[in-house]
């Protein structure tokens, strides 16, 4: 089996995942601006757990965003450094795609992340089992402009909590499910990256770049998030 390290840093959650012995091992920490302080340590711990060196990697998968500009730059920079060292390709996965994959519901899903400045990053998907398909392109817009033609709809991501009173069009849906999961995870990103690797859908590290969707300078959130780290094991 190919050895792929997955890095997700598009939100306030910094996470890393690696398949070890057929199971996905994942480390994550949530907090404002924690990425630069914990990411390399997480990578090192997972590689040691798997008895691997960075040179053993077949590919490095990184969440391309959209999301935090600073977080994305850190994730891409670390991913490129690892890929250059291992002389392996990189795999780009949308952070919203990874978020949608974490939905426990099939059907129509909107994955959305707080984009700050009164806007949200979002995308609508159709999910069936472990497969997702984008219905629209990746978007950034005010919460009141988030649309869906579906009557039965699930939403996932931290934007709902931040702008709960502003999703006027979605709130009118007769069957609306709001999921508690708030951030994209490296574990979900890894599952999508493994599919891309099998299809040889990868890119040279020197050419890898984030997908910002919006190029304005993001404002920093004034809300402090408590730092916490979790080790999640045993995912298939």
N, C-alpha and C positions, 0 to 999 in steps of 0.2 A: 504494500500500500504506500502511496506517495506521502511524503512528510510535508505538510503544509502548516505553517504558523499563521494564525489570523490575529489581526490587531484592529480594534475598534475604538476610536477616540473622538468621534464626531459630537459627542454630548458631554454632559458632566460626569458620565460614567466612562472610565477607562478600563478596557478589558482585553484579555489575551486568551487565545484558545489553541489547543493542540490535541490531535487524536493520539492517545497513548494506549496500546494494547486493545484497539478497537473501541475504546471509550473516549469521549471528548472531555478533556480536563480544561477547566476555565478558571481564570482569576480575574476579579474585578474590584475596582474601588471607585466610590462615588464621592465627588467633592469639587468645588470650584478650583481650577488650576492645579489639580493633583497630577496631571498626566506626565509632566516633565520629571517629577520626583519619583514616580513609581513604575513607569512603563518598562524601563530596562530591567529593573529588579524582577518584575513579573515574568518577562521573557526568560531571564536566567533561571528562575525557579522552575518553570515548565520544562525547559530543556534538560535541567538536571533530573527532574522527575522521570523523564523519558530516557535518560542516559544517552542524550544526544548532544552534539556540538552544533553551533550555528552553521558550520560547513556541511552538516548533514541534511539541511533543508532542501527540498525539491522546489519549493515556491514559498513566497511570502504574500499573504492576502491582507489587504488594508481597506478599511472602510473609506470610501472616497467622498462621503458626505451625501447631501448637504448637511451642514452643521457648523459648529464652532470653528472659526477660522484658525485660531491658535491651536485648538485640539487637533484639527486636521493636519496642520503643518507638522506638528510633533509626531503624529502617527506615520505620516508619509516619510518624514525624515528618518525615523528609526527603521521603518520598513525598507527604505532604500539602502540604508547602511548594512542591514542584515543581508539583503539580496546581493549587494555588491560583494560582500565578504564570502557568501556561499556560491557566488557566480550562478545564481538561479533567477528565474523570471519573477515578476510580481503579478498579482491578480487583483483587479479592482472590483469592488462590490459596493453598490449604493447602500448607504446606511439606512435609508428608508426601506429598501428591499429587505435588509436584514431584520428590521423592526417588524415588517409585515409577516415575515416567516415565523415570528414568535407568537402570532395570534393563535389562540386555542380554538378559534371559530373558523369554519369554512364560509365561503360566500363572498360578499362584497365587503372590503375592508378599506378604511382610510388610515394610513400611517402618517403621523404628524409630529413634528418636533418644534419647540419654541425657537423662532428665528430672531427673537428680540426686536426692538424697534416697532412693536405692535404688529408683528407678522409671524406667520408660521410656514415652515417647510412641510409640504405634504404631497401625497400621491395616492391615488385610488387603485385598488387591486382586486382581482378575482383570485381567490385561494381555494384550492381543492387538494386535500391531503397535504402533501409536502411540496406542492408546486404553486407558484404565484405567477400572475401575469398582470403587467401594468395596463390599466385602462386609459390612463392619461399620462402625459409627461410629468417629470418632476416639477413641482410648482413652489413658488413663494408668493404669499398674498396675505391680506388681513384675514383674521378668522371669519369674519362675516361673509367672505367671498368663497369659502370652501364649499364646494357643491358635490352632490351626488344624485343621480337619477333613481337610485335604488331605494325602495321603501324599507327593506330590511338591511341594516347596516351595522357594522362593528367599527369602532375607532380605537386606536392604540397609539400611545406616545404621550410625552409629558405636556404637549401643547394644550390638551383638554383641561388639565388641572390649572394651567396658567391663565387661560382665557375662557374658562367654562361659561361665563355669561355672554360671550360674544359670538358663539357659533349659532346664530339665529336660524339659519337655514337647516342645519343638521338637527337642531333640537326639535324641529317639527316632524321628524321621521316617526312613523308609528311604531317601528321596531328598531330601537337604537340600543346597542350594547356598548358600554364603555369599559374597556379592559384596564386592569390595574398596572400592567407592564408599561413602563415609562421610557425606557432607553433601549437602543439597539445593543445587541450583545455580540461578542466575538464568536461565541458558539454558533449562533445562527448564521453569522457571516461565513464561518468555516464550512457549513453545509452547502451554501451556495458556491463558495470558492472551489470545493471539491468537484462539483458538477462542471464548472468552467475549466478546471484543470484537465478533466477527462476529454473535454472538447478542444483542448489546446488554446483556449481563449485567455491568453496571458499577454503580458507586455514587458518590454525591457525596462529595467529599473530606472535608467536614465530618462525615459520618456514618461514615467508615471506622474500623474498630477491629480489633485483633488477636483471634485465637481462642486463648485461653490453655489451655483444657481443664482445667487445674488452676490455682486461684487462690492457692495458698500461695506465700509468698515463697521463691524458689529460692535454694539455697545456692550460693555461688561455688565453682568448682572450684579446687583448690589446685595442679592440674597446669598448668604453663606450656606453651603451644604455641608453637613457633617461627613467627615471622611470615614469610610468603612470599607473593609476588604473582605471578600468572600472567596472561598474555594469551592467550586461546583464540580462534582465528579459524577461519573456514571451515566452521562448522556450518550445515547446511541447515535 
